[in-house]
Amino acid sequence: MGLLDRITFGGGGLDRAAALRIDSDGCAALAARPGARVLPLWRGRVLLAEDRLAGLSFDHEALADGGADAAAETVLLGRDAAGEGIWARRLPDWPGAPETVVPEEEVAHPAIEGALFAELRGRMATLDARDAELAAMGRAVLNWHASHRFCAACGARSQVSQAGWRRDCPACDTPHFPRTDPVVIMLVTHGDAVLLGRAPGWPERMYSVLAGFVEPGETAEAAVRREVAEEVGVAVGQVGYVASQPWPFPASLMLGFHARVEGAERPVLRPDPAEIAAAQWVSRQRLARIFAQEDAEIRAPLRGAIARHLMWNWLAGRMD
């Protein structure tokens, strides 16, 4: 599979070592091995040495100074090919840490040499499959911990358990598990044209395929039809599943579909201004120019994103 149609976060064959999550002694023994590594995240950014995730030992100075909350929320991600354990941990701000950081900026930690904290979204396509899987897991689960510190049933502060994969309420005994929000993302086509749109506030020239959250009690296929109708006023016919992508921004699972609009006449688009700033039908020929970076109005989605995968494979005639 070429770079253009590789889906980042699609899975790297990691041994997630799920059985160890309930084996505290086994986890402790794995963490005590010299090969054990912790992948630190700071403000959602991953630590990279060139194009690889950088792991630290458990006794590294930066981790030791992370505070009790960060240490308690260390999450077991799995085992590498040699059987050594890999964890993720959130690092708080350190003295002198910048107050604000622009997305493309990479930040050094004073106690970590040879690596920088970088925004995952901008660097995701440069990671190999295993590092991308680890980054997606760590970011999503640590985001969940940060936003679910208190029991939703009684309001008491919950405690981390099962190697970071559960939070337990000491007051009412309610267990809480990391959540993933299903999102449909659909390539909508009519004949030899594809529907692209842009949301309010997106960067200039950024267009993509349509997407939306699946609602309770709704199938993914029904969500595709509902979202397209709501966002651009178009009714779709056949809906077929293509592929999925974990999307840890903050914790979604993108379910990719191809939706076809039936009938001889191409529907007029009626964008909902609250959701869609602009939408248009784009011919196959123009989409080729977009991927060649020869279009002045539209640029292709990020490398590694499932939106790009859907568009590229339709352009290449590999969707059916």
C-alpha positions in Angstrom: 0.0 0.0 0.0 1.4 3.4 -1.0 1.9 6.4 1.3 -1.1 8.2 -0.2 -3.6 5.5 0.7 -2.1 4.3 4.0 -4.4 5.1 6.9 -2.5 6.3 9.9 -3.4 4.7 13.3 -4.7 1.7 11.3 -2.9 -0.7 13.5 0.7 -1.9 13.9 0.1 -5.4 15.2 0.9 -4.4 18.8 0.5 -7.0 21.5 -1.8 -5.0 23.8 -1.2 -7.5 26.7 -4.8 -7.1 27.9 -4.5 -10.0 30.3 -1.9 -8.1 32.3 -4.3 -5.2 33.0 -5.8 -7.2 35.8 -2.5 -8.7 37.0 -0.9 -6.1 39.2 2.1 -8.3 40.1 2.7 -9.1 36.4 2.5 -5.4 35.5 5.0 -4.6 38.3 7.4 -7.2 37.1 7.2 -6.0 33.5 7.8 -2.4 34.7 10.8 -3.4 36.7 12.6 -4.9 33.6 15.5 -2.8 32.1 13.7 -2.7 28.8 10.5 -1.1 30.1 9.7 2.2 28.5 7.3 5.1 29.1 6.0 7.3 26.3 5.4 10.7 27.8 2.7 13.1 26.4 2.6 16.8 27.2 -0.5 18.8 26.4 -1.5 16.0 24.1 1.8 16.2 22.2 4.0 13.1 21.7 7.7 13.0 22.3 9.6 12.4 19.0 13.2 11.8 18.2 13.2 12.5 14.5 10.3 10.4 13.2 10.1 7.8 16.0 8.4 7.9 19.4 10.9 8.4 22.2 10.6 6.3 25.2 11.9 7.0 28.7 12.9 4.7 31.6 10.6 4.7 34.6 13.2 6.4 36.7 13.9 9.2 34.2 14.1 12.6 35.8 11.2 14.1 33.8 8.9 11.3 34.8 10.0 11.4 38.5 9.1 15.1 38.6 5.7 14.5 37.0 3.7 14.5 40.2 1.4 11.9 41.8 -1.6 12.4 39.4 0.6 11.8 36.3 2.2 8.7 37.9 -1.2 7.3 38.9 -2.4 7.7 35.3 0.4 5.7 33.7 -1.4 3.4 31.1 -0.1 0.1 30.0 -0.1 0.1 26.2 1.3 -3.3 25.5 4.5 -5.2 24.8 7.0 -4.7 22.0 8.3 -7.5 19.7 10.9 -8.4 22.3 8.3 -8.7 25.0 9.2 -5.5 26.9 6.5 -3.3 28.3 5.4 0.1 26.9 3.4 2.6 28.9 2.1 6.1 28.3 2.1 8.9 30.9 0.9 12.5 30.9 3.6 15.1 31.9 2.4 18.3 33.5 4.0 21.7 32.8 7.6 22.1 34.0 9.1 25.4 35.3 9.7 27.6 32.3 7.3 25.7 30.0 5.8 27.9 27.4 2.3 29.2 28.2 1.1 28.9 24.6 2.4 26.8 21.7 1.4 27.1 18.0 0.5 23.7 16.4 3.6 23.5 14.2 6.0 24.3 17.0 8.0 21.6 18.7 9.0 22.0 22.3 12.0 20.7 24.3 11.9 19.5 27.9 14.9 20.6 30.0 15.4 17.0 31.3 15.0 15.2 28.0 17.8 15.2 25.5 17.5 14.5 21.8 13.7 14.6 21.5 11.0 17.2 21.2 7.3 17.3 22.0 5.3 17.6 18.7 1.7 17.9 17.7 0.6 14.4 16.6 -1.9 15.5 14.0 0.9 17.2 12.0 3.4 14.4 12.3 1.1 11.4 12.2 1.9 10.4 8.6 5.7 10.2 9.4 5.3 7.5 12.0 5.5 3.9 11.3 2.4 1.7 11.9 3.4 0.6 15.4 4.4 4.0 16.7 1.2 5.5 15.3 -0.9 2.8 17.1 0.9 3.5 20.4 0.5 7.3 20.0 -3.2 7.0 19.2 -3.8 4.7 22.2 -1.8 6.8 24.7 -3.3 10.1 23.6 -6.9 8.8 23.6 -6.7 7.0 27.0 -4.8 9.9 28.8 -7.3 12.4 27.4 -10.1 10.2 28.9 -8.4 10.2 32.3 -8.0 14.0 32.2 -11.7 14.5 31.5 -13.2 11.7 33.7 -11.6 12.2 37.1 -15.0 12.1 38.9 -17.6 9.5 39.0 -20.6 10.2 36.7 -22.9 8.3 39.1 -22.2 10.1 42.4 -19.6 12.8 41.8 -16.8 11.3 44.0 -13.3 11.4 42.7 -12.5 8.1 41.0 -9.3 6.0 41.1 -7.3 4.5 38.3 -7.3 0.7 38.1 -6.5 -2.1 35.6 -3.2 -0.6 34.5 -5.0 2.6 33.4 -7.8 1.0 31.5 -10.5 1.6 34.1 -11.5 4.1 36.8 -13.3 2.9 39.9 -15.4 4.9 42.2 -14.5 4.3 45.9 -17.9 5.8 47.1 -20.4 3.8 45.0 -18.3 1.1 43.4 -19.2 2.1 39.8 -16.5 1.2 37.2 -15.8 3.5 34.3 -14.1 2.5 31.1 -12.4 4.6 28.3 -14.9 5.7 25.7 -14.7 5.9 22.0 -17.1 8.0 20.0 -18.2 6.6 16.6 -18.1 9.0 13.7 -19.2 8.3 10.1 -17.1 9.9 7.4 -18.4 9.5 3.9 -17.3 9.9 0.3 -20.4 11.0 -1.5 -20.4 10.6 -5.2 -22.7 11.2 -8.1 -21.4 9.7 -11.3 -18.0 11.1 -12.0 -18.0 13.7 -9.3 -17.3 13.8 -5.5 -18.9 16.0 -2.9 -16.4 18.1 -0.8 -17.1 20.6 1.9 -15.5 22.8 4.4 -16.5 23.7 8.0 -16.6 27.2 9.3 -13.3 28.2 10.8 -11.2 25.7 8.8 -7.9 26.9 7.3 -8.0 28.5 3.9 -8.4 26.0 1.0 -9.1 23.1 3.4 -11.9 20.9 2.0 -12.7 17.3 2.9 -15.5 14.7 2.7 -18.5 15.0 5.0 -18.5 13.5 8.5 -20.7 13.4 11.7 -21.2 11.6 15.0 -23.4 8.6 15.2 -26.4 9.3 17.4 -27.8 6.9 20.1 -30.0 4.2 18.6 -28.7 4.8 15.1 -26.9 2.5 12.7 -23.8 3.8 11.0 -25.5 3.6 7.6 -28.5 5.6 8.9 -26.1 8.2 10.3 -24.5 8.6 6.8 -27.8 9.3 5.2 -28.9 11.7 8.0 -25.7 13.7 8.1 -25.6 14.2 4.3 -29.2 15.3 4.3 -28.7 17.7 7.3 -25.4 19.2 6.1 -26.0 19.7 2.4 -29.7 18.7 1.7 -28.8 15.7 -0.4 -30.5 12.2 -0.3 -28.1 9.3 -0.8 -28.9 5.8 -2.0 -26.5 2.9 -1.7 -24.1 3.2 1.3 -21.1 0.8 1.6 -18.5 0.4 4.3 -14.9 1.0 3.3 -12.5 1.2 6.3 -12.1 2.7 9.7 -9.5 4.8 11.6 -9.0 5.6 15.2 -8.8 9.3 15.6 -7.4 10.4 19.0 -8.5 14.1 18.7 -9.8 13.5 21.3 -11.2 9.9 21.1 -13.2 9.0 18.0 -13.4 6.0 15.7 -13.9 7.2 12.1 -16.1 4.7 10.1 -15.5 5.3 6.4 -18.3 4.8 3.8 -18.9 5.4 0.2 -22.4 6.9 -0.4 -23.8 7.2 -3.9 -26.4 9.7 -5.0 -28.8 8.2 -7.5 -30.6 9.8 -10.4 -29.6 11.4 -13.6 -29.6 15.0 -12.3 -26.8 16.1 -10.0 -28.5 17.5 -6.8 -28.2 21.2 -5.9 -26.3 21.5 -2.7 -28.0 23.4 0.2 -25.3 23.7 2.9 -26.4 24.2 6.5 -24.4 27.3 7.4 -23.9 26.2 11.0 -22.1 23.1 9.8 -20.8 23.8 6.3 -19.2 27.0 5.1 -19.0 25.9 1.5 -19.7 22.7 -0.5 -19.2 21.8 -4.1 -19.2 18.9 -6.6 -15.6 18.1 -7.8 -14.9 16.2 -10.9 -12.5 13.3 -11.1 -10.2 15.4 -13.3 -10.2 18.3 -10.9 -9.5 15.9 -7.9 -6.5 14.7 -9.7 -5.2 18.2 -10.0 -6.0 18.7 -6.3 -3.8 15.8 -5.4 -1.1 17.1 -7.7 -1.3 20.4 -5.7 -2.3 22.3 -8.9 -5.6 23.6 -7.7 -5.7 27.2 -6.4 -9.0 26.7 -4.4 -8.7 23.3 -2.7 -5.9 21.3 -1.1 -6.1 17.6 -0.2 -6.6 16.4 3.4 -3.6 15.5 5.6 -1.5 12.5 4.6 -2.6 9.5 6.7 -6.2 10.8 7.3 -9.0 8.5 6.2 -10.6 11.3 4.3 -7.5 11.3 2.0 -7.7 7.5 1.8 -11.3 7.6 0.6 -10.7 10.4 -2.0 -7.5 8.8 -3.3 -8.9 5.3 -3.7 -12.0 6.7 -5.5 -9.8 8.7 -7.8 -7.7 5.6 -8.5 -10.8 3.5 -9.3 -10.3 1.2 -6.3 -13.5 2.0 -4.4 -15.7 -0.7 -5.9 
